[in-house]
């Protein structure tokens, strides 16, 4: 809802049901290994992708959180490889929520997320309410990038 309220009539894929793909002249250059939670403006040649990791009401802390962190790392490494070899940049955002899961049960995984941020595998991590506070500025920046790339 936050993204939609800012982008207006612009295109956005809120639930890509396909793999993120980068093309050149209509031919696939790279296809990322997994589906993400959102892409702007779409999953083909996106300016940005994002993932949402929220684990509420789980009775045990298990591999699901570890898998989520690994998935983010994999996406970040693939995006880095794309930039290193083809100078194509895709912004990568991560939004996490569920205080008990991350702070009480999985603090080591939370530290791993901060490591990924410092290593450049994710451009920004939004924690909890920061989604409401920070996301509007991020989306405004994405619109600026989209408009500048069109000219």
Residue pairs with C-beta under 8 A, 6 or more apart in sequence:
2 131
2 132
2 135
2 136
2 139
3 12
3 14
3 38
3 40
3 135
3 139
4 12
4 14
6 136
6 139
6 140
6 143
7 40
7 139
7 142
7 143
10 41
10 143
10 146
11 41
11 42
12 38
12 39
12 40
12 41
12 42
13 38
13 39
13 40
13 41
13 42
13 43
13 46
14 38
15 37
15 38
16 35
16 36
16 37
16 38
16 39
16 42
16 43
17 35
18 35
18 43
19 31
19 32
19 33
19 34
19 35
19 43
20 31
20 32
20 35
20 36
20 39
20 43
20 44
20 46
20 49
20 90
21 28
21 30
21 31
21 32
21 43
21 44
21 45
22 28
22 29
22 30
22 31
22 44
22 45
22 82
22 86
22 88
22 90
23 29
23 44
23 45
29 82
29 86
29 88
30 78
30 82
30 86
32 75
32 78
32 79
33 74
33 75
33 78
34 71
34 74
34 75
35 43
36 43
36 49
36 50
36 51
36 75
37 50
37 51
37 52
38 49
38 50
38 52
39 46
39 48
39 49
39 50
40 46
40 47
40 48
40 49
40 139
40 142
40 146
41 47
41 146
43 49
46 90
47 90
47 91
47 142
47 145
47 146
47 149
48 90
48 91
48 92
48 93
48 142
49 75
49 90
49 91
49 92
49 93
50 92
50 93
50 94
50 95
51 68
51 71
51 72
51 75
51 93
51 94
51 95
52 94
52 95
52 96
52 97
53 65
53 68
53 69
53 72
53 94
53 95
53 96
53 97
54 95
54 96
54 97
54 98
55 64
55 65
55 68
55 98
55 101
56 97
56 98
56 101
58 64
58 101
61 101
61 105
61 106
65 101
65 102
65 105
65 106
65 109
66 109
69 109
69 112
69 113
69 116
72 94
72 113
72 116
72 121
72 122
73 112
73 116
73 121
75 92
75 121
76 92
76 116
76 119
76 120
76 121
76 122
77 121
79 89
79 90
79 92
79 121
80 120
80 121
82 88
82 90
83 89
83 90
91 123
91 142
92 121
92 122
92 123
93 122
93 123
93 124
93 125
93 126
93 138
94 113
94 116
94 122
94 124
94 125
94 126
95 125
95 126
95 131
95 135
96 102
96 113
96 125
96 126
96 127
96 128
97 127
97 128
97 131
99 128
102 109
102 110
103 110
113 122
113 125
114 125
116 122
117 124
117 125
124 134
124 138
126 134
126 135
